[in-house]
Amino acid sequence: MSIQQEQRIKTSKSKKSIQTATETWAFIKEDYANGHKGKAEGRPIAWSCAAMDKELYHCMGVLPFFPEQFAALSAVQRRGGTRDESVEKEAVRFARAAEQEDYASYLCGYQRVATGFVIESLRTGDWHDAPLGGMPKPDMIVTTSCVCDVRVKWFEDMAQRLNVPYFCMDRPERIFKGILSTPKEHEVDYYASQIEDCLTFIEEVTGTRYDPARLNECLDWAYKTNNVRQEILQLRKAVPSPMGCADGFGTMYPGMYQSGTKRCYDFYAKMRDELRERVEKGIGQIENERFRLLWYGLPTWYNMGIFNYFEKFGGVFVYEPAYNPDPWPPRRPEEPIREIAHRFLLRGTGMGNVVDSILHDCQEYKISGAVLSYLITCRPIVFPAVEISAALEKELGIPSVNLEGDLVDERLFSEGQVYTRLDAFAEQLLQRGPRA
């Protein structure tokens, strides 16, 4: 479907399997309310990205907001909070504003939506005409160089438009084979120096001095939270599946954006306890689970109901690799900055690592089929998809199907094509039967 057609599609919310998933919205609303209150009180605001170590902000008293998350929020909200389906999603409004400034429609949807929000807010002078009152105006913009193709220049562009200080932390990609590998000392040295430079930058902008004790306090909460999230991943392997990808994506916000806080830990501890009870009682997403699915890539935030689509066939999405954390090495409180550097460098980002990890996950979660979210505006997600599909079939005999679209711009979602593919895929999986 051409983006110029401006054809409005039918989208739906996902059905939640667990109670904790319904509480994420209140968590997000509280963060935005605290941000607007903090801005009014003069607290420093940073716009940053998902790949940053959030503990750095919390230990420095900075309130972080994330254009990527804001774009996802805009994909599910209509102007003024209305539920009138004749009103377009806010993500479409902001993306169009960016395109009118000559940002290409094939650029990342997150980028177009966040940049469009900046353009519209500067044009009208109204920063609150957006979901949850919009992101508070930043005092600084901080990003990293890793994973995302557009992020460095995207964030630099926003900083120039807003006339605020900008810092890019160079996070080296680790292209090694195997899920985990030990980083070399010179690699840790380099990334630790980048973290130190970032803390110096924040000190200069805010006037707040870095306190290692405060960073260690945040890291303690982050590690406790990560341990609980590892327990959650183990519980999710149960048959029948106690929760699915809709809940997985729906509950990623606290861990992705508020790591290092007690609120985040409490959220996942409650979620863990709920899942444990469901597993003990044999409660699944649906009554008659016939096949189990993996979702590779990021979700179509504007149409989360797609995660419930296979339920009428007895199929459930049980696992999504994106946003789930790896196990962390032991704490090193005597060297918290090097600890963060070492923790990050343990994770490989090469295609071999992605493929190996997914093959491992499919066996752990007893996957029968995979849906590959072929995000046509996100090269890092698209790039491994063909290899993943081939490896799944060759190594494990697991079929897959590609779905084209964008993360947040529903104009790039071909409704008829997508559901025709899913129907055919469900028929194929039913003929094969469940994975042993």
C-alpha positions in Angstrom: 0.0 0.0 0.0 1.4 3.4 -1.0 1.9 5.8 1.9 0.4 8.5 -0.3 -2.9 6.7 -0.4 -3.6 7.7 3.2 -5.9 4.7 3.6 -7.0 4.2 7.2 -6.8 0.6 8.4 -8.7 -1.2 11.1 -6.5 -1.8 14.1 -7.2 -3.4 17.5 -5.7 -3.6 21.0 -4.3 -6.8 22.3 -6.1 -8.9 24.9 -4.0 -9.2 28.1 -3.3 -12.6 29.7 -2.0 -11.3 33.0 -3.2 -8.6 35.4 0.3 -7.0 35.7 0.2 -6.2 32.0 -2.8 -3.9 32.5 -0.8 -1.9 35.0 1.9 -0.7 32.6 -0.2 2.2 31.4 -0.4 3.6 34.9 3.4 3.3 35.2 3.9 5.2 32.0 1.4 7.9 33.0 3.1 8.4 36.3 6.5 8.9 34.5 5.1 11.6 32.2 3.3 13.3 35.1 6.5 13.3 37.1 8.4 14.6 34.1 6.1 17.6 33.6 6.1 18.3 37.4 9.9 18.0 37.5 10.3 20.3 34.5 8.2 22.9 36.2 10.3 22.6 39.3 13.6 23.0 37.4 14.8 19.4 37.4 17.0 18.5 34.5 15.3 16.6 31.6 17.2 14.4 29.1 16.0 12.9 25.9 17.8 9.7 25.3 17.5 6.3 23.6 16.7 2.7 24.5 20.3 1.6 24.3 21.6 3.9 27.0 22.3 2.7 30.5 19.4 4.3 32.4 21.2 3.9 35.8 23.4 6.9 34.7 20.4 9.2 34.7 18.9 8.0 37.9 22.1 8.3 39.8 22.5 11.9 38.5 19.0 13.0 39.3 18.1 13.4 35.7 14.6 12.6 34.4 15.0 10.7 31.1 12.5 10.6 28.3 12.8 8.5 25.2 11.7 9.6 21.7 11.4 5.9 20.6 9.0 5.2 23.4 7.1 8.4 22.7 6.7 7.3 19.1 5.2 4.0 20.2 2.9 5.8 22.6 1.8 8.0 19.7 1.0 5.0 17.6 -1.7 3.9 20.0 -3.2 7.3 20.8 -5.5 9.6 18.9 -5.5 13.4 19.3 -7.0 14.5 22.6 -7.2 10.9 23.8 -10.4 10.2 21.8 -11.3 6.7 20.8 -13.1 7.9 17.6 -11.6 5.8 14.8 -12.2 8.5 12.3 -9.5 10.5 14.1 -6.0 9.4 12.9 -3.4 8.1 15.2 -1.0 10.8 16.6 2.0 8.9 15.0 0.5 9.5 11.6 0.1 13.2 12.3 3.7 13.6 13.5 5.1 11.5 10.8 3.4 13.6 8.1 4.8 16.7 9.7 8.3 15.3 9.3 7.6 14.3 5.7 6.4 17.8 4.9 9.9 18.9 6.0 11.4 16.5 3.4 12.2 13.6 5.7 11.7 10.5 3.5 8.9 8.2 4.3 11.3 5.2 4.2 13.2 6.5 7.3 12.6 4.9 10.7 9.1 5.4 11.9 10.4 6.3 15.4 12.5 9.0 13.8 9.8 10.5 11.7 7.3 10.6 14.6 9.7 12.1 17.2 11.1 14.6 14.7 7.6 15.5 13.6 6.6 16.1 17.3 9.5 18.6 17.6 8.6 20.3 14.3 5.0 20.7 15.3 5.8 21.9 18.8 8.2 24.5 17.6 5.8 25.6 14.9 2.8 26.0 17.2 4.6 26.8 20.5 2.4 24.1 22.2 4.5 21.3 23.6 1.5 19.7 25.3 -0.7 18.9 22.2 0.5 15.3 22.2 -0.1 12.0 24.1 0.2 12.5 27.9 1.1 16.1 27.3 4.1 15.2 25.2 7.7 14.8 26.3 8.9 17.7 28.5 11.4 20.0 26.7 14.9 18.6 27.2 17.9 20.3 28.8 20.2 17.8 27.0 20.0 15.1 24.4 22.1 11.9 24.8 22.3 8.9 22.5 24.6 6.0 21.5 26.1 4.9 18.3 25.0 1.3 18.4 22.4 -0.8 16.6 20.2 1.9 15.0 21.2 3.4 11.6 19.6 6.8 12.0 19.9 7.4 15.7 23.2 9.5 15.8 22.1 12.0 13.2 18.4 11.9 14.3 19.2 12.9 17.8 21.8 15.5 16.6 19.2 17.0 14.4 16.7 17.3 17.3 19.4 18.9 19.5 20.1 21.4 16.8 16.4 22.3 16.3 16.0 22.6 20.1 19.3 24.3 20.7 20.3 22.0 23.6 23.6 20.3 24.4 24.2 16.9 22.6 26.3 13.9 23.5 26.8 10.7 21.6 28.3 7.8 23.5 30.2 5.5 21.2 29.1 1.9 22.0 31.2 -0.5 20.0 29.4 -3.4 18.2 30.7 -6.8 19.1 30.6 -9.1 16.1 31.5 -12.5 17.5 30.0 -16.0 17.0 28.3 -17.5 20.0 25.7 -16.1 22.4 28.2 -14.9 25.0 31.9 -14.1 24.9 34.4 -12.5 27.3 35.3 -8.9 26.3 39.0 -8.0 26.2 40.4 -5.4 28.6 41.0 -2.8 26.0 37.4 -3.0 24.9 36.2 -2.5 28.5 38.7 0.4 28.9 37.3 2.1 25.8 33.7 1.8 26.7 34.3 2.7 30.4 36.0 5.9 29.1 32.8 6.7 27.1 30.7 6.3 30.2 33.0 8.6 32.1 32.8 11.2 29.4 29.0 11.0 29.5 28.9 11.5 33.2 31.2 14.5 32.8 28.8 15.9 30.2 25.8 15.4 32.5 27.8 17.1 35.3 28.5 20.1 33.1 24.9 20.5 32.0 23.3 19.9 35.5 25.9 21.1 37.9 25.4 17.8 39.8 28.5 15.8 40.8 28.8 12.1 40.0 28.5 10.0 43.2 29.8 6.3 42.8 27.7 5.3 45.9 24.5 6.6 44.3 25.4 4.7 41.0 26.0 1.5 43.0 22.6 1.9 44.7 20.9 2.2 41.3 22.9 -0.8 40.0 21.8 -2.9 43.0 18.2 -2.3 42.0 19.0 -3.0 38.3 20.6 -6.3 39.2 17.8 -7.4 41.5 15.3 -6.5 38.7 17.3 -8.4 36.1 17.4 -11.5 38.3 13.6 -11.4 38.6 13.2 -10.9 34.8 15.3 -14.1 34.3 12.9 -15.9 36.5 10.0 -14.6 34.4 11.6 -15.9 31.2 12.0 -19.3 32.7 8.3 -19.4 33.8 7.3 -18.4 30.3 8.7 -21.7 28.9 5.9 -23.6 30.6 3.2 -25.5 28.6 0.6 -24.1 28.4 2.1 -20.7 27.9 1.2 -18.5 30.9 1.7 -15.2 29.0 2.4 -14.2 25.4 4.1 -11.6 23.3 1.3 -9.1 23.7 2.1 -9.1 27.5 5.8 -9.3 26.9 5.9 -6.2 24.7 3.3 -4.6 26.9 5.4 -5.0 30.1 8.8 -4.0 28.6 8.5 -0.3 29.5 9.7 -0.4 33.2 12.7 -2.6 32.5 13.7 -0.7 29.3 13.3 2.8 30.6 13.3 2.7 34.4 16.1 0.2 35.2 17.8 1.0 38.4 14.7 2.0 40.4 12.7 0.3 43.1 9.5 0.9 41.2 10.9 -1.1 38.3 11.9 -4.0 40.6 8.5 -4.0 42.4 6.7 -4.2 39.0 8.5 -7.3 37.8 8.4 -9.0 41.2 4.6 -8.7 41.1 4.6 -10.0 37.6 6.9 -12.9 38.5 4.6 -13.9 41.4 1.5 -13.8 39.1 3.2 -15.9 36.5 4.4 -18.5 39.1 0.8 -18.9 40.3 -0.5 -19.4 36.7 2.2 -22.0 35.9 1.4 -23.9 39.2 -2.3 -23.9 38.3 -1.7 -24.8 34.6 -3.4 -21.6 33.4 -2.5 -20.8 29.8 -3.3 -17.9 27.4 -6.0 -20.0 25.9 -7.8 -23.2 26.9 -6.6 -25.4 24.1 -3.0 -24.6 23.0 -2.2 -26.3 19.7 0.9 -24.6 18.5 3.4 -22.1 19.8 4.9 -19.1 18.0 7.9 -16.8 18.2 7.7 -13.2 17.1 11.0 -11.9 15.8 11.6 -8.1 15.6 9.7 -5.2 17.0 5.9 -5.0 17.2 3.4 -3.1 15.1 2.5 -0.8 18.0 -0.6 0.5 16.3 -2.1 -3.0 15.9 -1.2 -5.0 18.9 -4.3 -7.2 18.4 -2.3 -9.1 15.8 -0.7 -11.0 18.7 -4.1 -12.6 19.5 -4.9 -13.4 15.8 -3.8 -17.1 16.0 -5.8 -17.9 19.1 -8.9 -18.9 17.0 -6.7 -21.6 15.5 -5.3 -22.7 18.8 -2.0 -20.8 18.3 -0.3 -18.6 20.8 2.7 -16.3 20.6 4.9 -17.4 23.6 8.2 -15.5 23.2 9.7 -12.4 21.6 13.5 -12.0 21.7 13.4 -8.2 21.5 13.8 -6.3 24.8 14.4 -9.3 27.0 17.6 -9.1 29.0 20.5 -11.5 29.1 21.8 -12.9 32.4 24.3 -10.4 34.0 27.7 -11.2 35.5 28.3 -10.7 39.3 28.3 -7.2 40.7 31.6 -5.2 40.9 30.7 -2.4 43.3 34.3 -1.3 43.6 34.3 -0.4 39.9 30.7 0.4 38.9 31.6 2.1 35.6 33.7 -0.8 34.4 30.9 -3.1 35.5 28.5 -1.4 33.2 31.0 -1.5 30.4 31.7 -5.2 30.9 28.0 -6.0 31.2 27.2 -4.4 27.8 30.2 -5.9 26.0 29.1 -9.4 26.9 26.4 -9.2 24.3 27.1 -9.9 20.7 25.3 -7.9 18.0 26.4 -9.7 14.9 24.1 -11.7 12.7 25.6 -15.0 13.9 24.7 -14.1 17.5 21.2 -13.2 16.5 20.6 -16.4 14.6 22.2 -18.7 17.3 20.2 -17.0 20.0 16.9 -17.5 18.1 17.7 -21.2 17.3 18.3 -21.7 21.0 15.1 -19.9 22.1 13.0 -21.9 19.7 14.1 -25.1 21.3 13.7 -23.7 24.9 10.2 -22.5 24.2 9.0 -25.4 22.0 8.3 -23.2 19.1 6.3 -24.5 16.1 6.5 -21.5 13.8 7.9 -18.0 13.7 6.5 -14.7 12.5 9.2 -12.3 11.3 8.3 -8.7 11.6 9.9 -7.4 8.4 10.2 -3.7 9.3 10.8 -2.0 6.0 12.0 1.2 7.7 14.4 -0.6 10.1 17.5 -2.1 8.4 19.0 -3.7 11.6 15.8 -5.7 12.1 15.3 -6.5 8.4 18.9 -7.5 7.7 19.0 -10.8 9.6 15.4 -11.8 8.8 16.1 -13.8 5.6 19.0 -15.7 7.3 16.8 -16.4 10.4 14.1 -17.8 8.2 16.6 -20.1 6.4 18.3 -21.2 9.6 15.0 -22.1 11.3 13.9 -24.3 8.4 17.3 -25.9 7.9 18.4 -26.5 11.5 15.0 -27.1 13.2 12.4 -27.6 10.5 10.5 -24.6 11.8 8.5 -22.6 9.1 8.2 -18.9 9.2 6.3 -16.0 7.6 7.3 -12.4 6.9 5.0 -9.5 7.7 5.9 -6.1 6.2 5.1 -2.9 7.9 6.5 -0.1 10.2 6.8 0.1 13.9 4.5 3.1 14.4 3.2 4.3 11.0 0.0 2.3 10.2 0.0 3.7 6.6 2.6 1.1 5.7 0.6 -1.8 7.0 -1.2 -3.8 4.2 -4.1 -5.3 6.2 -5.5 -7.7 3.6 -2.0 -9.0 2.6 -1.0 -9.6 6.3 -4.1 -11.5 7.3 -4.1 -13.6 4.1 -0.5 -14.7 4.9 -1.4 -15.4 8.6 -4.4 -17.6 7.6 -2.2 -19.7 5.2 0.5 -19.9 7.9 -2.0 -21.2 10.5 -3.2 -23.8 8.1 0.4 -25.0 7.5 1.1 -25.2 11.2 -2.1 -27.1 12.0 -1.2 -29.7 9.4 2.3 -30.1 10.9 1.0 -30.5 14.5 2.6 -29.3 17.7 6.4 -29.4 18.2 7.5 -32.3 20.4 
